[in-house]
């Protein structure tokens, strides 16, 4: 198989990301129960966030590299599926499932591109560089924004507590203090409105 054929075959296979349904719903219009988003839509919205909000990153970032991370970070969900972050049982083998998926999917590429994409994926997952911290903060934000807009969304639907939401998302601060400070107001508003409750069951 030629280099071009390998690349086109990879691009054909990753079209399946459009079929991976996430728990998060689209931002609802009045009177609507919105459908769930797919992982390709999530990646597009995340890339747009990265462009629009880059001035709020804690440290200077390479926006080109951030966008590359964002575009490939969920490709593994083609094989591994989207794991609901508040499902403790499903999260136990998430890393293993996604690593196996990365081997198969990125392994379709020519060796140099396989190495490059693997490096980007591992960098995003490690969340240690300024680029990865910023990308990760936005990944958290992308899950929060529709829930905040949809009267609690999946937080309310799955009885997620305010403590769970905070623990899941507080790492945003390593990528953007400003974005985390604003996101906390969404949690507080949802809590005060009774859309999410504390682990003790008290609003």
N, C-alpha and C positions, 0 to 999 in steps of 0.2 A: 504494500500500500504506500502510495506517495505521501509526502509531507502534507500537501494540500488535501488529499483524500482523508488523512487522519484528522486534520483540523475540521473539515466539513462533517465528518462522522461524529466527532465530539459535539459540534454545534447542533446536529440533528438530535442527538440523544438528550442534550440538556434542555431542549424544548419542553421536555416533560416536567420541568420545574413549574410551568404554567398550570399543571394539573395537581400540584401538591397543595392541599387545602390546609390553611392555618385555623387556629381557634378564633383569632381576632376577626371581627367583622369590619366591613367598610364603615366609614363615618355615615351615620344614618341621616336621611332627609326626613322632614316632618311627616309623621304618620307611617313611616316605612320601617320594616324589619329588614335590615340590610343583610346581604349574603356574606359569607365568610370570604376573606381575601385569600389569594394564593401566594405562594412564596416568591414567584417572579414579580408580582405586584408589590410585595413587601420590599424586595430588593430595589425596585425602581424608586419607590417613595423614599427609601433610606438614602439612595444616591442623591436625590434632590435635596433632602435635609442636609446632607454633608456639604453640598455647594452653598446653600442658603445660610447656614449657621456657622460656617468655618471661623468667623470672627470671634465666636464665643469659646473656641477651644482654649484649654488652659495653656498650651504651649504651641509654638509654630508647628504646622503639619504640612506634609507633602500631599496636597489635595488629590493629585493624580494617583498616588499610591493608595490613599484612603478609598477612592472610588473603585480601584481595582479590587481591594479587599472586599468591599461591599458587594460587588457584582459576583464574586465567586463564593462568598462565605456560606451561602445556603444551598449551593449546588448539591452537596452531600444528601440533602433531604429527598432527592429523587429516589434514592435507595433506602435511606434511614427514616424517612417520613419527618413531619414536623412534630416535635415533642412538646407537649404543653408543659410550660415551665413550673406550673403549680401541681403537677402530677408527680409525686415523689417516687412512685414505683417506676414510672416510665423514664424518669431521669437517671435511674441507677445504671443503665447500660447505654445511655445516650452516647457517651464518648467512644465506646467500642463500636457501636453501630455506625457512627459517622466516620470513624477512622477506616473501617472496612469499605465504606462507600467512597471515600476519598481515593483509596488505592485503586478501585475499579474505574471510577469516572475520570480522575485526573490522569490515570494510567493510559487512557486512550490517546493522549496528546503526544506529539513528538517529544523526545527526552528533554530538550532544553526548556520547552514550555511546561512540561510536567513538573520539572524542578522549580520553575518560577512560580507556578500556581500553588504547588505544595507549600512553598516558603510563605506566600501571602496568606494562605489558609492557616498555617501554623502560627504565624505572627498575630493574626486576628484572634485566634483561640487563646493564645498566651496572654494577650492584653497587657503587654509590658512596655511597648514603645509608645511615643506620643501619638503616632498615626493610629495604632491599634486601640489605644485608650479612647481616642476621639470617636473612632468608628463604633466601638462597643457601646459608648454612651448613647450614640444615636440609635443603635439597635434596640436598646432599652426604651428610649424615647418613642420609637416607632410602635412599640407595643402599648405604651401608655396613652398616647394621643387619642386613638379611637375609643378606648375605654373611658377616658375622661369626657369625651364628646358624646358618648352613647349611654349616659346615665349609669355609669359603672360597668357597662359592657360585660366582658367575660369575668371581671372581678365579681360582679353581682351574680351573674349566671351560675358561677361555680362556687359561690360562698367563700371567696378568697378574703382573708383578713387583712386589715390595714398593716399589721406587722409583716405578713408575708409579702405584700406589695413593696413595703419599704425595704425589707431585706433583699429582695430580688433586684431592686433598682438603685440602691444607694451607691453602688460602685460607679454610677454615672459621674460622681464627683471627681474621679480620677481623670476623666476626659474633659469635663466642663463643669466647673463650679456653678456658673451662671445658669446652665440648662438644668442642673439638678435642683438648684434653688427654686426655679420656676416649676419644675415637675412636682416638687414637694407640695406646692400649693394645690395641685390637682388631687393629690392623695388626701390632703386635709379637707378640701371641699367635698370630695366623695364621702369621706368619713363623717363630716358634720351633717351631710344630707341624708345619712343612713343608708347609702348605697353600698358601703363596705363597713364591716364591724370589727371590733377588736377581737383577739383570740379568746377573751373572757366572755364574748357575746354582748358586751356593752358598746353602745354607740358613742 
